Amino acid sequence: MDSGNKIALVTGASRGLGKNIALALAQKGTDVIVVYRNKAEEAGEVVAAIEALGRKAAAVQLDTANVSTFDAFFASLSHILQDKWGRSSFDFLINNAGIDRPSAFADTTEEAFDELMNVHFKGVYFLTQKALAHMADKGRIVNLSTGLARFSTQGYAAYASMKGAIETLTKYQAKELGYRGITANVVAPGIIHTDFTKRAFDSHPGMEDHINTITALGRVGMPDDIGGVVAFLCSEEARWVTAQRIEASGGMNL
C-alpha cells in the first residue's frame, strides 16, 4: 500500500487535534480532505499548509451533527475526488469532530445531551455508514475517543458516555468490515492543550499542575502528541492492527 497515493478525510480538521492529525498524515505522504463546520478561513489555512508539504488537499464544509445533509455531502465529495484526484474513493476516515458541553450528571440538560449525542455518536455512526460506499478496500477508520472513557472526571458524564459507545462501535466496525480489509481503531487522547480545553484550564487555576502530578510522563498533552498516532494507524505498518483502543494520555490516572 503506497501511502503517497492515499487520501484521508478528517472531520473537525480546521483546528486543534484535527488540524494536527491532518498535518501529520500529510507529513507521512497522505493527501487530505479537510472537513470543517464553520471555520472556512482556518480550513483554508490547513489546506495551504498541507499543500506546502507537497500533498494535495481540499476543504469541504459539513456539520457532522446533521445526518440529513450527509447524502449531499458525499455527492459533492464525489465530484471533488474526481476533479482533484481522478478517483471515486478515499482511503482513510478520521472521525475527529467534537464539541464540549461540560456539566455535572445531575445538571445535564436534554438539549446538551442531544448536542453531544449528535456529534459524538449519531453523527459518527451514520457518517461512517454512508462513507462505506466511497471508501476504498484496505482502508482505515480511526475514531477519536477520550481517556475519560476509562477514568472519570466530574462534568463529563454525557460526553464520556458517548465516547464509550464509540469504543464499542469500533469493535463492531472492525468485525463487520474486515472482509473488505478495512481496519477500525480508536485513539483516546488524555487532556490536551487545544482551544477545546482552553476554557477548562482558564477557569480552573492550578488544574494543569494537578494534571501534571497524576500523569506518568508529568505534563499535559499537546496536539503533536496525537497526530502521529493516528498517522501510524493509517500506515502500512499498522495493517494488522484492528479493533484496538490506543490511549495517548501520557499515562494519566494510572
Contacts in CASP RR format, 6 or more apart in sequence:
PFRMAT RR
TARGET T0000
AUTHOR 0000-0000-0000
METHOD contacts of the structure
MODEL  1
MDSGNKIALVTGASRGLGKNIALALAQKGTDVIVVYRNKAEEAGEVVAAI
EALGRKAAAVQLDTANVSTFDAFFASLSHILQDKWGRSSFDFLINNAGID
RPSAFADTTEEAFDELMNVHFKGVYFLTQKALAHMADKGRIVNLSTGLAR
FSTQGYAAYASMKGAIETLTKYQAKELGYRGITANVVAPGIIHTDFTKRA
FDSHPGMEDHINTITALGRVGMPDDIGGVVAFLCSEEARWVTAQRIEASG
GMNL
1 138 0 8 1.000
1 236 0 8 1.000
1 239 0 8 1.000
3 28 0 8 1.000
3 29 0 8 1.000
3 30 0 8 1.000
3 234 0 8 1.000
3 235 0 8 1.000
3 236 0 8 1.000
4 29 0 8 1.000
4 30 0 8 1.000
4 31 0 8 1.000
6 29 0 8 1.000
6 30 0 8 1.000
6 31 0 8 1.000
6 91 0 8 1.000
6 92 0 8 1.000
6 234 0 8 1.000
7 30 0 8 1.000
7 31 0 8 1.000
7 32 0 8 1.000
7 33 0 8 1.000
7 81 0 8 1.000
7 85 0 8 1.000
7 87 0 8 1.000
7 89 0 8 1.000
7 90 0 8 1.000
7 91 0 8 1.000
7 92 0 8 1.000
8 22 0 8 1.000
8 25 0 8 1.000
8 30 0 8 1.000
8 31 0 8 1.000
8 32 0 8 1.000
8 33 0 8 1.000
8 90 0 8 1.000
8 91 0 8 1.000
8 92 0 8 1.000
8 93 0 8 1.000
8 94 0 8 1.000
8 234 0 8 1.000
9 32 0 8 1.000
9 33 0 8 1.000
9 35 0 8 1.000
9 77 0 8 1.000
9 90 0 8 1.000
9 92 0 8 1.000
9 93 0 8 1.000
9 94 0 8 1.000
9 131 0 8 1.000
10 18 0 8 1.000
10 21 0 8 1.000
10 22 0 8 1.000
10 25 0 8 1.000
10 32 0 8 1.000
10 33 0 8 1.000
10 34 0 8 1.000
10 35 0 8 1.000
10 94 0 8 1.000
10 96 0 8 1.000
11 18 0 8 1.000
11 35 0 8 1.000
11 62 0 8 1.000
11 64 0 8 1.000
11 94 0 8 1.000
11 95 0 8 1.000
11 96 0 8 1.000
11 97 0 8 1.000
11 127 0 8 1.000
12 18 0 8 1.000
12 35 0 8 1.000
12 36 0 8 1.000
12 37 0 8 1.000
12 64 0 8 1.000
12 96 0 8 1.000
12 97 0 8 1.000
12 98 0 8 1.000
13 19 0 8 1.000
13 21 0 8 1.000
13 22 0 8 1.000
13 32 0 8 1.000
13 34 0 8 1.000
13 35 0 8 1.000
13 36 0 8 1.000
13 43 0 8 1.000
13 46 0 8 1.000
13 94 0 8 1.000
13 96 0 8 1.000
14 34 0 8 1.000
14 36 0 8 1.000
14 37 0 8 1.000
14 39 0 8 1.000
14 40 0 8 1.000
14 42 0 8 1.000
14 43 0 8 1.000
14 44 0 8 1.000
14 46 0 8 1.000
14 59 0 8 1.000
15 39 0 8 1.000
15 42 0 8 1.000
15 194 0 8 1.000
15 195 0 8 1.000
16 194 0 8 1.000
16 195 0 8 1.000
16 196 0 8 1.000
16 223 0 8 1.000
17 96 0 8 1.000
17 144 0 8 1.000
17 189 0 8 1.000
17 192 0 8 1.000
17 194 0 8 1.000
17 196 0 8 1.000
17 223 0 8 1.000
17 226 0 8 1.000
17 227 0 8 1.000
18 94 0 8 1.000
18 96 0 8 1.000
18 223 0 8 1.000
18 227 0 8 1.000
19 42 0 8 1.000
19 46 0 8 1.000
19 223 0 8 1.000
20 223 0 8 1.000
20 224 0 8 1.000
20 226 0 8 1.000
20 227 0 8 1.000
21 94 0 8 1.000
21 96 0 8 1.000
21 226 0 8 1.000
21 227 0 8 1.000
21 228 0 8 1.000
21 230 0 8 1.000
21 231 0 8 1.000
22 32 0 8 1.000
22 34 0 8 1.000
22 46 0 8 1.000
22 50 0 8 1.000
22 57 0 8 1.000
23 46 0 8 1.000
23 49 0 8 1.000
23 50 0 8 1.000
23 53 0 8 1.000
23 227 0 8 1.000
24 227 0 8 1.000
24 228 0 8 1.000
24 230 0 8 1.000
24 231 0 8 1.000
25 32 0 8 1.000
25 92 0 8 1.000
25 94 0 8 1.000
25 227 0 8 1.000
25 230 0 8 1.000
25 231 0 8 1.000
25 234 0 8 1.000
26 32 0 8 1.000
26 49 0 8 1.000
26 50 0 8 1.000
26 53 0 8 1.000
26 54 0 8 1.000
26 55 0 8 1.000
26 57 0 8 1.000
27 53 0 8 1.000
27 231 0 8 1.000
28 228 0 8 1.000
28 231 0 8 1.000
28 234 0 8 1.000
28 235 0 8 1.000
29 53 0 8 1.000
29 55 0 8 1.000
30 55 0 8 1.000
30 91 0 8 1.000
30 92 0 8 1.000
30 231 0 8 1.000
30 234 0 8 1.000
31 50 0 8 1.000
31 55 0 8 1.000
31 56 0 8 1.000
31 57 0 8 1.000
31 85 0 8 1.000
32 50 0 8 1.000
32 55 0 8 1.000
32 56 0 8 1.000
32 57 0 8 1.000
33 57 0 8 1.000
33 58 0 8 1.000
33 59 0 8 1.000
33 60 0 8 1.000
33 77 0 8 1.000
33 80 0 8 1.000
33 90 0 8 1.000
34 43 0 8 1.000
34 44 0 8 1.000
34 46 0 8 1.000
34 47 0 8 1.000
34 50 0 8 1.000
34 57 0 8 1.000
34 58 0 8 1.000
34 59 0 8 1.000
34 60 0 8 1.000
35 59 0 8 1.000
35 60 0 8 1.000
35 61 0 8 1.000
35 62 0 8 1.000
35 64 0 8 1.000
35 97 0 8 1.000
36 42 0 8 1.000
36 43 0 8 1.000
36 59 0 8 1.000
36 60 0 8 1.000
36 61 0 8 1.000
36 62 0 8 1.000
37 61 0 8 1.000
37 62 0 8 1.000
37 63 0 8 1.000
37 64 0 8 1.000
37 97 0 8 1.000
38 61 0 8 1.000
40 59 0 8 1.000
40 61 0 8 1.000
43 59 0 8 1.000
43 61 0 8 1.000
44 59 0 8 1.000
46 57 0 8 1.000
46 59 0 8 1.000
47 57 0 8 1.000
47 58 0 8 1.000
47 59 0 8 1.000
50 56 0 8 1.000
50 57 0 8 1.000
51 57 0 8 1.000
56 84 0 8 1.000
56 85 0 8 1.000
58 80 0 8 1.000
58 84 0 8 1.000
60 73 0 8 1.000
60 76 0 8 1.000
60 77 0 8 1.000
60 80 0 8 1.000
62 69 0 8 1.000
62 70 0 8 1.000
62 73 0 8 1.000
63 69 0 8 1.000
64 97 0 8 1.000
64 98 0 8 1.000
64 119 0 8 1.000
64 123 0 8 1.000
64 124 0 8 1.000
64 127 0 8 1.000
65 115 0 8 1.000
65 118 0 8 1.000
65 119 0 8 1.000
65 122 0 8 1.000
65 123 0 8 1.000
66 118 0 8 1.000
67 118 0 8 1.000
67 122 0 8 1.000
67 123 0 8 1.000
67 126 0 8 1.000
67 127 0 8 1.000
70 126 0 8 1.000
70 127 0 8 1.000
70 130 0 8 1.000
71 130 0 8 1.000
74 130 0 8 1.000
74 131 0 8 1.000
74 133 0 8 1.000
74 134 0 8 1.000
77 90 0 8 1.000
77 134 0 8 1.000
78 88 0 8 1.000
78 134 0 8 1.000
81 87 0 8 1.000
81 88 0 8 1.000
81 89 0 8 1.000
81 90 0 8 1.000
81 134 0 8 1.000
82 88 0 8 1.000
88 134 0 8 1.000
89 134 0 8 1.000
89 135 0 8 1.000
89 136 0 8 1.000
90 134 0 8 1.000
90 135 0 8 1.000
90 136 0 8 1.000
91 135 0 8 1.000
91 136 0 8 1.000
91 138 0 8 1.000
91 139 0 8 1.000
91 140 0 8 1.000
91 234 0 8 1.000
92 139 0 8 1.000
92 140 0 8 1.000
92 141 0 8 1.000
92 142 0 8 1.000
92 234 0 8 1.000
93 127 0 8 1.000
93 128 0 8 1.000
93 131 0 8 1.000
93 135 0 8 1.000
93 140 0 8 1.000
93 141 0 8 1.000
93 142 0 8 1.000
94 142 0 8 1.000
94 144 0 8 1.000
94 230 0 8 1.000
94 234 0 8 1.000
95 124 0 8 1.000
95 127 0 8 1.000
95 128 0 8 1.000
95 141 0 8 1.000
95 142 0 8 1.000
95 143 0 8 1.000
95 144 0 8 1.000
95 166 0 8 1.000
96 144 0 8 1.000
97 119 0 8 1.000
98 119 0 8 1.000
98 120 0 8 1.000
98 144 0 8 1.000
98 196 0 8 1.000
99 115 0 8 1.000
99 116 0 8 1.000
99 119 0 8 1.000
99 120 0 8 1.000
100 159 0 8 1.000
100 196 0 8 1.000
100 197 0 8 1.000
100 199 0 8 1.000
101 112 0 8 1.000
101 115 0 8 1.000
101 116 0 8 1.000
101 158 0 8 1.000
101 159 0 8 1.000
102 155 0 8 1.000
102 156 0 8 1.000
102 159 0 8 1.000
102 200 0 8 1.000
103 109 0 8 1.000
103 112 0 8 1.000
103 155 0 8 1.000
103 158 0 8 1.000
104 154 0 8 1.000
104 155 0 8 1.000
104 157 0 8 1.000
105 155 0 8 1.000
105 157 0 8 1.000
105 158 0 8 1.000
108 157 0 8 1.000
108 158 0 8 1.000
112 158 0 8 1.000
113 158 0 8 1.000
116 158 0 8 1.000
116 159 0 8 1.000
116 162 0 8 1.000
117 158 0 8 1.000
117 162 0 8 1.000
120 159 0 8 1.000
120 162 0 8 1.000
120 163 0 8 1.000
120 166 0 8 1.000
121 162 0 8 1.000
121 165 0 8 1.000
121 166 0 8 1.000
121 169 0 8 1.000
124 143 0 8 1.000
124 166 0 8 1.000
124 169 0 8 1.000
125 169 0 8 1.000
128 141 0 8 1.000
128 173 0 8 1.000
132 177 0 8 1.000
135 182 0 8 1.000
137 180 0 8 1.000
137 181 0 8 1.000
137 182 0 8 1.000
138 180 0 8 1.000
138 181 0 8 1.000
138 182 0 8 1.000
138 239 0 8 1.000
139 180 0 8 1.000
139 181 0 8 1.000
139 182 0 8 1.000
139 183 0 8 1.000
140 182 0 8 1.000
140 183 0 8 1.000
140 184 0 8 1.000
140 185 0 8 1.000
140 233 0 8 1.000
140 234 0 8 1.000
140 238 0 8 1.000
141 170 0 8 1.000
141 173 0 8 1.000
141 177 0 8 1.000
141 182 0 8 1.000
141 183 0 8 1.000
141 184 0 8 1.000
141 185 0 8 1.000
142 184 0 8 1.000
142 185 0 8 1.000
142 186 0 8 1.000
142 187 0 8 1.000
142 230 0 8 1.000
142 233 0 8 1.000
142 234 0 8 1.000
143 166 0 8 1.000
143 167 0 8 1.000
143 169 0 8 1.000
143 170 0 8 1.000
143 184 0 8 1.000
143 185 0 8 1.000
143 186 0 8 1.000
143 187 0 8 1.000
144 166 0 8 1.000
144 186 0 8 1.000
144 187 0 8 1.000
144 188 0 8 1.000
144 189 0 8 1.000
145 163 0 8 1.000
145 164 0 8 1.000
145 166 0 8 1.000
145 167 0 8 1.000
145 186 0 8 1.000
145 187 0 8 1.000
145 188 0 8 1.000
145 245 0 8 1.000
146 156 0 8 1.000
146 159 0 8 1.000
146 160 0 8 1.000
146 163 0 8 1.000
146 188 0 8 1.000
146 189 0 8 1.000
146 190 0 8 1.000
147 160 0 8 1.000
147 163 0 8 1.000
147 188 0 8 1.000
147 189 0 8 1.000
147 190 0 8 1.000
147 247 0 8 1.000
147 249 0 8 1.000
147 252 0 8 1.000
148 156 0 8 1.000
148 159 0 8 1.000
148 160 0 8 1.000
148 163 0 8 1.000
148 190 0 8 1.000
149 160 0 8 1.000
149 163 0 8 1.000
149 164 0 8 1.000
149 167 0 8 1.000
149 188 0 8 1.000
150 188 0 8 1.000
150 247 0 8 1.000
150 253 0 8 1.000
151 252 0 8 1.000
151 253 0 8 1.000
152 160 0 8 1.000
163 188 0 8 1.000
166 186 0 8 1.000
167 186 0 8 1.000
167 188 0 8 1.000
167 245 0 8 1.000
170 184 0 8 1.000
170 185 0 8 1.000
170 186 0 8 1.000
170 243 0 8 1.000
170 245 0 8 1.000
171 184 0 8 1.000
171 243 0 8 1.000
173 182 0 8 1.000
173 184 0 8 1.000
174 183 0 8 1.000
174 184 0 8 1.000
174 185 0 8 1.000
174 242 0 8 1.000
174 243 0 8 1.000
175 243 0 8 1.000
177 184 0 8 1.000
178 242 0 8 1.000
183 233 0 8 1.000
183 238 0 8 1.000
183 239 0 8 1.000
183 241 0 8 1.000
183 242 0 8 1.000
184 242 0 8 1.000
184 243 0 8 1.000
185 233 0 8 1.000
185 238 0 8 1.000
185 241 0 8 1.000
185 242 0 8 1.000
185 243 0 8 1.000
185 244 0 8 1.000
185 245 0 8 1.000
185 246 0 8 1.000
186 244 0 8 1.000
186 245 0 8 1.000
186 246 0 8 1.000
187 226 0 8 1.000
187 229 0 8 1.000
187 230 0 8 1.000
187 233 0 8 1.000
187 246 0 8 1.000
187 248 0 8 1.000
188 245 0 8 1.000
188 246 0 8 1.000
188 247 0 8 1.000
188 248 0 8 1.000
188 249 0 8 1.000
189 221 0 8 1.000
189 225 0 8 1.000
189 226 0 8 1.000
189 247 0 8 1.000
189 248 0 8 1.000
189 249 0 8 1.000
190 221 0 8 1.000
190 247 0 8 1.000
190 248 0 8 1.000
190 249 0 8 1.000
190 250 0 8 1.000
190 252 0 8 1.000
191 197 0 8 1.000
191 200 0 8 1.000
191 211 0 8 1.000
191 220 0 8 1.000
191 221 0 8 1.000
191 249 0 8 1.000
191 252 0 8 1.000
192 220 0 8 1.000
192 221 0 8 1.000
192 222 0 8 1.000
192 223 0 8 1.000
192 225 0 8 1.000
192 226 0 8 1.000
193 201 0 8 1.000
193 220 0 8 1.000
193 221 0 8 1.000
193 222 0 8 1.000
193 223 0 8 1.000
194 223 0 8 1.000
200 207 0 8 1.000
201 207 0 8 1.000
201 208 0 8 1.000
208 220 0 8 1.000
211 220 0 8 1.000
211 252 0 8 1.000
212 218 0 8 1.000
212 219 0 8 1.000
212 220 0 8 1.000
214 252 0 8 1.000
214 253 0 8 1.000
215 249 0 8 1.000
215 250 0 8 1.000
215 251 0 8 1.000
215 252 0 8 1.000
215 253 0 8 1.000
216 250 0 8 1.000
216 251 0 8 1.000
216 252 0 8 1.000
216 254 0 8 1.000
217 250 0 8 1.000
217 251 0 8 1.000
218 250 0 8 1.000
221 249 0 8 1.000
221 250 0 8 1.000
225 248 0 8 1.000
225 250 0 8 1.000
226 248 0 8 1.000
229 246 0 8 1.000
229 248 0 8 1.000
232 238 0 8 1.000
233 241 0 8 1.000
233 246 0 8 1.000
END
